[in-house]
Amino acid sequence: MWTRNFTFYFGARAISLLGDALMPVASALAVGQLYGIAGVGYVLAALTTPFVLFILFGGVFADRIGARTMMIGADVVRVITQGVVAVAFFTGDPPLPLLLAMSFLAGAAAAMFQPGVNGMVPQVAKDPQRANATLKFADAVTQLAGPALAGVLMAVTGPGFVYTLDAATFLVSGVCLALVRLPAMPRATSTRVLSDLRRGWEEFRARTWMWSVILVWVVWGLLVVGPYVPLSSQIIGADYGWVMAALGLGTVLGGTLALRFRPVRPLAAGAMALSGYAPMPLMVALGAPLPVLMLAHVAGGCAWAFWSVMWSTSVQTQVPPDVLNRVTAYEVAGSVAGMAVGQALAGPVTTLIEPRDFMAGSAAVGIGVVCALLLIAPVRRLRRAGLNDAELRSTP
């Protein structure tokens, strides 16, 4: 698996994920100190909203001109946006409109970047599940080290240096992607963007297992994942970095499990594993001591990583390569839409509901999401692509 292409792709994702892991803690602490929970929620929403708005076009352009090209361009834009925020912190307290504007541009760049993340995996690796699980290790290690590193750097150097480091990670990512050499792939032949969008929508809509998961995921993003960072960072306080590091450790375990276990029905197995995420918001709501909080986040990280590998591999292996980026754009847009709204409402909702009470409700919703996924027959029955005859005969 460790070919030249996968090695450089892995390097690009690993360094980029490190930057991504630094930012939630840095943003929550730096922006929270200046503008409170509402400010954190607005900045995160400014990042995710353009992502939802533009990702469909990112999928079209990735199928037209190539995922690698789009990803490199997006990295260049984010080098600039993170660099501007770094300079603003070095020179004083950046105004909220500047933070919102740079977050918006970074979110738009991420929308051009993200469809290719999924679409490139089958091009750089012959075994997508193994590749996805290995990439989860990179995600896990960065989630383990990034939050703790961000907390230390915030205390020692301040947010300006952390944002500078984040800009540098996007620069290295772009260089690594530029060194990837891919064979010619079929490209979208339509000359009209709307026609390309329509084709992607038709492919997305034709897969009941896919759009039904996304509908459930809107609720997940709105009530569980979206408000989690703004609310939990304020509830947990100074120990937030260590708790996020525990989440990264759990991701290591989930990636290890996904590397070794190949369920015949991947989404059913992933949904059952996802029940391990519920203890995270529940322990935050209960004000559990740090060791218990960390243990809950280890379980949550493991659950999230295993589900993510099962989902990504299913999309990559069940969708034709010539429309994979566009279909990915639709499924990512749907799954992130609820998250964007949840982030934006995290501040205002605290005027109506105590943050701890909301976290308790999030835990209940998490269990409901698992039940909903398992009750949807196309999701529960979807079988892994490439099953051999013996495996086909052994499963009804």
N, C-alpha and C positions, 0 to 999 in steps of 0.2 A: 504493500500500500504506500510505502514511503518513497514514491517517485519524486522527481524534481518538481512537478506541478503541485502535487499534494503537499510537499514540504513547504514550498513558498506560500501556498494558500493557507496552510496551517499557521505559518508564521504571521501572515497578514491578519488572520482572525484572532490569534492569540494576543498580539500586541494591541489590536483594536479593542478587544474585549477587556484588556487591562484598563484602558482609558475609560471604557464604559463603566467598569466596576468602581473606578475612583469617583465618578461624577455624582452618583446618588448621595453618597455621604458628604462630599464636598458641598454640593448644592444645598442639601438639607441643612447643614450646619452654617454655611456662609450666608445663604439667602435667608434662612430662618432667623439668624441673628439680626438681620437688617429689617426684614419685612414679615416675620412671623409665619404661622402655618399657611395663611392665605397666600403669602408671597411664594412660598415653596410650591403650593398647588398650582398657582398661575404660571410660574416658570416651567414646571413640568408639563402643564397643559399646552403651553406655547410650543413646547418641543413635540408633543405627540399629535396635536391638531393638524399641522401641515403634513405630518407623516401620513395621517389618514386621508387628507384631501388629495395628496399628490402621488401616493404610492401606486395607484392604478396606472398613471402615466409612466411611472418608473418601470413597471412591468412591460408596458408597450415598448418603451425605448430600449430596454434590455433585450427584448426579443428582436428588435430591429437592428441595433448597432452592436450588440454584444454586452453581456453582463459585466465582463471584466472592465471594459471601457467606462461604463456607467459608474462602477464602483470606484475606480481611480479618480474620476472627476468629483464624485461626492466626497472622497477623502480630502481633496484639495480645498473644497469649500469649507470643510470643517476645521482644517488647519487654520484658516483665516478667522472663522467665527470664534473658536476657542482662544486664539491668540488675542483677538480684540478684547474679550472678557478678561483675559489675564492682565493685559495692560490697564484696563479699567480698575481692577482690584489693586494693582501695584500703585496706582496714582490716587487712590482714595476709595470712597464707597460708591460703587457704580449705581446709577439711577435705575429704578425698576424698568422703565421703558427700554433702556439699552439691553438689559438682561432678557427681556421678552423678545426684542427684535433679533438678537443673536440666537436665542433658542428657536425662534421661528425659522430662521435660515438654516440652522443645523438640522432641524426636523425635516425641512424640505430636502436637504441633502441626503438625510437618512432614508427618505422615501425613494430616492433614486438608487440608493445603495442596496437596500434590503432584499428586493426581488432576486437579485443575483446571488445572494448568499445561499439560498436554497438551490437555485438553478445551476450553480457551478459545481456543487458537490458530485453529481453523477458524471461530470466531465473530468474531474481530477481524481476520482476514485472508482474502482470497479465494484466495490462492496459498499453501497451507501450507508447501510446500518452501522457497519464497523467504522466508517468515516465519521458519521454523525456522533457516534459514541465517543470517538477519539476527540472530536471537536468539543464535546461536552467536558472532556477533561480540561481542555484549555479554559473553557468557561468556568469550570469548577475551581481551578487553581487561581484564576484571576479574581473570582468571587471570594475566595479564601484570603488571598493576600491583599487585594485591592482595597476593601473597606478598612482593614487595619492600617494599611499604608496611608490611606487618605486621612484617617484620624490622626496619625502621627504627624504627617506633613502639615495638616491644618493647624496643629498645635505648635509645631516648630517653625514653619515657614509662612503659613497663611495661604489663603485661597489662590492668590496670584500664581504661586509656583505650581499648585496642583493643576490649574487650568493650562499653564504652559506645558506641563508634562502631558496633559491630555492632547493638546495640539500636536506634540511630538509623536504620540502614538499613531495618530492619523497619517502623519508624514511617512512613518516607517511602513504602515499598512499599505499605502499607495505604492511605495517602492517595491515591496514584496509582490503585490499584484501585477505590477508592470513586468516582473520577471517570470510570470506564469506564461506558458506557451500552450495554447489550446488548438485542437484541430477545428477545421471549419464545421460549423453547425448550421442546420437549417434555420433560416431567418424568416420573419414575417414578410409576406409578399404583398400585402395590401398597401396601397399608397395613402390610405385614410386612417387617421388615428381612431376615429369612432368605429370603423370597421374592425380594427384590431381589438378595441375594447369590447365590442360585441362578441367577437370570437372567444375572448377570454371568459366573458360572462357565461356564454353558452356551455363552455367546458366546465366551468365551476358549477353551474346550475344542474348539469347532468349528473353530478355525483352527490347523491342524497347524503351519504355519510359525511361529506365535506361541509356542505352548507348547514346541515343540522348541528354539527359541532360548533360552527361559527356563531349560530344563533345562541347557543348555550353560552358561548364564550363572551358574548356581549354582556350578559348578566355577571359573569365571572369578573370581567374587567371593571364594570361599573361599581360593584359592591364588595369585591375582594381585593384584587390586585391594584386597581387604580388608586384608591384612597390609602393603601397600605403604607407607602413610604412617607407621605406627609404626616399621617397620624402617628404611626409607630415611632418615627424618628423623634417626635416631640414627647411621646409618652415614655420611651426608653431613655432618652437623654444621652449622657456622655458614654454610655456603654453600647451605643448603637453600632459603632464600628465593629466591636467584637461579635455582636449578634449577627451582623451581616457576614462576618468571616465564618461563623458556624454554618450559615446558609451555604457558603462556598464549599465547606467540607462535605455537607450533605450532597451537593452536586457531584463531587468526586465519587461518592458511593453510588449515586444513581447512574452516573456514566459507566462505572465498572459493571453494574448489574446489566445495563443495556448492551454492553460490549459482549457479555457472555450468554445472555438469555435472549433467545429468538422465539417469541411466542407466535403460535399459528394465527391467533387473532390479536394483532398488536394494539389496536385501539381499546379493546376490552381490557387487556392487561394493563395498559396505560391508565385507563380510567380508574380501575381498582387501586392502582398504586397512588393515584392522585389524592385519595382519601387521607394520605399522610400529610397533606398540606394544612389541613384544618387546625392542628394543634398550634401553628404559628400565631394566627390572630387571637386564638383563645387564650394562650398563655400571656400575650400582651395585655389582653383585656383583664385578666386576673391579677396583673401586676406580679407575676412570678419572679423569683430571684434569678439572677443572671445565669447560673448553671442550668436551670430548668428552661429558661428562654433559649439558651444556646442549643440544648438538646432538642427542643421543639423545632428549631430552625434547621438543625441537621436532618431531621425527619422530613421537613418541608422541602429542603433542597434536593433530597434523594427522590422524593415523589415527583417534584417538578422536572428534574432532569430525565427521569425514566419516561414520563409522559412526552416530553419534548422530543426525545429520540424516536419514540414510536410514531408520533405525529409527523415529524419531518420526513422520516423514511417512507411512511405511507404516501405522503404527497409526492415525493420524488419518484417513487416506483410505480405509482398508479396513474400518473399524468404524462401524456406524450411530451417529449423534449421540446418540440417546436412551440408549445404553448405554456410550458412550465412556468416561465417567469410571469406571464400574465395571470395565470391561475393563482400562483403564489401571491401576487399583488392583491387579488381579491380576498384571499383567505386571511392575509395579514391585515389588510384594511379593516375587515370585519372584526377580527379579534382585538385590534387595538382601539377601535372606535369607543367601546365601552370604557376602556382604560382612560382615554383622554377626558371623557366626561367625569369619570370618578375622581381624577386628579383635580380638575377644575372645581368640583363641588366639595373637596375635602375641607377647605377652609370654611365656607358658608355653613356646611352641615354641622360644624361644631357649635354653632349658635343655637341649634335645635336639639342636638343629641350629644351627650357626653362622648368623647373619643373612645373611652373604654367600652361603653355600651355598643358603639358602632362596631368595634373590633369583635365583640362577642357575636353580633349579628353576622359579621363576615364569616366567622367560623361555621355558623349554621348554614349559610348560603353555600359555602364550600362543599359541605356534605350533600346538599341538594343538587349541586352541579354534578357530582359523581353519580348520584342516583339517576339524574336525567340522562347522562351519557349512556349508562348501562341499559336504560329503558328504550333507547332508540335502536331498533333492530338493525338497520344498515351499519350503524357504528359498532354494535356488539358483534355482528357477524362478519365484518370485513376481514378477509384472510390475507396473510402476507403474500406479496408478489413473489413468484418464482418457486412456489412449493413443488416438491417432487411428487411422484405418483404415490409413494408410500404415505407421505404426509397428507395428501389429498384424500386418500382412502380412510385415513384414521380420524378425520374430522367430518362431522355431519354438515 
